[in-house]
Amino acid sequence: MASSYPNKPTTVLIVEDEAVIRLELKSRLAEMGLTVLVADDADEAIALLEIHPEITVLFTDIRMAGSMDGVRLAHQAFRRWPPIKIIVTSGLTPVDLTTLPDDSLFLPKPYPPEDLASALTQVIHVGRPHTTGGRLQARA
């Protein structure tokens, strides 16, 4: 598959504690032409964010083991690395969007590949997520 993001080099950090989902996401995003780093919990994600300033998108699940959940990780990343774009995902319903950082995007699980691509396009190309009327939900 040709790169979907040829003019904008992008590094995405995936934070997902389920190995199968993490590997599938890594493969899908790499096929889209993105550089992908992975972490299985928030502590590993923070360590990667500290040494990889090229990370432009944080894609995190909410529920995971470790010292903090994905919502807390999203807030910490938003405060410490303000240019970062954030996509939060979960199979939990309902998720209160007011608990997410401003300008983050929520992508409910399970999501088809086209919703994943749409979410990434919104945060990478548009810069500020927006509600599409579909499954994607923005926190503005």
Beta strands, then each sheet from edge to edge (+ up, - down):
strand 1: 11-15
strand 2: 35-39
strand 3: 55-61
strand 4: 85-90
strand 5: 104-108
strand 6: 137-139
sheet 1: 2+ 1+ 3+ 4+ 5+ 6-
end
